[in-house]
Amino acid sequence: MAVKKTDLAVSIGDWKLKNPIMTASGTFGYGEEFADYLDVDSLGAIVVKGISLLPRTGNPPPRVVETSCGMLNAIGLENVGLERFISEKIPIFEKYKTGVVANILGDSIDDYCRLAERLSDTSITAIEVNISCPNVKKGGVAFGTDPKMAYDITRAVRKKCSKPLIIKLTPNVTDITAIALAAEEGGADAVSLINTLLGMAIDIKSRRPKLANVVGGLSGPAIKPIALRMVWQVCNKVTIPVIGIGGISRVEDVLEFLLAGATAVQIGTANLVDPNVAGELVVKLTAYLQENKIENIGQLIGSLEV
Ligand SMILES: Cc1cc2nc3c(=O)[nH]c(=O)nc-3n(C[C@H](O)[C@H](O)[C@H](O)COP(=O)(O)O)c2cc1C
């Protein structure tokens, strides 16, 4: 008997993704670095390295440290800046037959608005707003740690952004659902979570921090249970799609996030271990649906029984 075709397509607002597997910002370069290892077009979408108005050199080394079941990074959002992004990187993206999401970062609401406005005039598919950055004007408190600030930035960017708008949440808060609700109220089409958890590591011989920046962001399998818990909590509160991120490397991880209610997932640190992991996850997810006779991925999303 012929196997029925499985439908892996998911939607974020009006944007239809052929499958829910995306890459996470900062772990997949601009896609071209991975093109020898996997078919970028097989992915639901790629999220490229965070971009600011002006180029940033990032933090001094050492900027990356391995930890138990994960890693710490303090790259400091190094990037080529908006103008080079538009002139050098967007022409590369135009060759892809999958969605390309620009991840933006800034020090003020005005920075974010200018980025969103310029990028709305390009062929970029969607915009993801990294609100883990410190609001320099408000004394360095991250936009994503205060519901009022999260609402204000989402609302302001929404007005300038004609593309699907994703707000990326930080887990370094007491109640992530309050921030997610603020982003929804501000007009976001989706929220993505989680960004890295703040951590540190010490070299006991030199008695110095292992990172020059002292603290850094923890990612990888170590954070998966926290990410999954936060995604589940947020899915129970908001009505917009939720994109799950955090320690995903196996098809079982993808399934856990989908069951918890995530519409799509992003693969981060796992790309640094196996550059083909995201491509393999598409294949394995398709096989899982076929083997279990699930015709439509929507049947899995949010089907957790508590
Ligand atoms: C080296 C590195 C660089 C990152 N750069 C960014 C970035 O520029 N913007 C952003 O929103 N998140 C950035 N992240 C966070 C990831 O996109 C992701 O949210 C986080 O690592 C958790 O997912 P994972 O455990 O699958 O890596 C970065 C993570 C790593 C490890």
The ligand as a MOL file (V3000), in Angstrom:
LIG
                    3D

  0  0  0     0  0            999 V3000
M  V30 BEGIN CTAB
M  V30 COUNTS 31 33 0 0 0
M  V30 BEGIN ATOM
M  V30 1 C 28.2270 30.9820 19.6520 0
M  V30 2 C 26.8140 31.4610 19.8340 0
M  V30 3 C 26.4280 32.6870 19.2760 0
M  V30 4 C 25.1090 33.1460 19.4260 0
M  V30 5 N 24.7370 34.3390 18.8530 0
M  V30 6 C 23.4490 34.7620 18.9540 0
M  V30 7 C 23.0210 35.9600 18.3040 0
M  V30 8 O 23.7900 36.6450 17.5960 0
M  V30 9 N 21.7080 36.3450 18.4720 0
M  V30 10 C 20.8270 35.6140 19.2120 0
M  V30 11 O 19.6540 35.9930 19.3170 0
M  V30 12 N 21.2000 34.4560 19.8080 0
M  V30 13 C 22.4880 34.0230 19.7040 0
M  V30 14 N 22.8620 32.8400 20.3000 0
M  V30 15 C 21.8650 32.0480 21.0560 0
M  V30 16 C 21.3060 30.8920 20.2010 0
M  V30 17 O 20.6700 31.3640 19.0400 0
M  V30 18 C 20.3160 30.0210 21.0300 0
M  V30 19 O 19.2250 30.8150 21.4370 0
M  V30 20 C 20.9640 29.4210 22.2550 0
M  V30 21 O 22.2980 29.0070 21.9910 0
M  V30 22 C 20.1890 28.2040 22.8180 0
M  V30 23 O 20.0620 27.1830 21.8590 0
M  V30 24 P 21.0760 25.9050 21.7620 0
M  V30 25 O 21.1530 25.3120 23.1430 0
M  V30 26 O 20.4510 24.9990 20.7530 0
M  V30 27 O 22.3990 26.4540 21.3350 0
M  V30 28 C 24.1710 32.3670 20.1580 0
M  V30 29 C 24.5800 31.1350 20.7120 0
M  V30 30 C 25.8690 30.6670 20.5500 0
M  V30 31 C 26.2550 29.3240 21.1430 0
M  V30 END ATOM
M  V30 BEGIN BOND
M  V30 1 1 1 2
M  V30 2 1 2 3
M  V30 3 2 2 30
M  V30 4 2 3 4
M  V30 5 1 4 5
M  V30 6 1 4 28
M  V30 7 2 5 6
M  V30 8 1 6 7
M  V30 9 1 6 13
M  V30 10 2 7 8
M  V30 11 1 7 9
M  V30 12 1 9 10
M  V30 13 2 10 11
M  V30 14 1 10 12
M  V30 15 2 12 13
M  V30 16 1 13 14
M  V30 17 1 14 15
M  V30 18 1 14 28
M  V30 19 1 15 16
M  V30 20 1 16 17
M  V30 21 1 16 18
M  V30 22 1 18 19
M  V30 23 1 18 20
M  V30 24 1 20 21
M  V30 25 1 20 22
M  V30 26 1 22 23
M  V30 27 1 23 24
M  V30 28 2 24 25
M  V30 29 1 24 26
M  V30 30 1 24 27
M  V30 31 2 28 29
M  V30 32 1 29 30
M  V30 33 1 30 31
M  V30 END BOND
M  V30 END CTAB
M  END
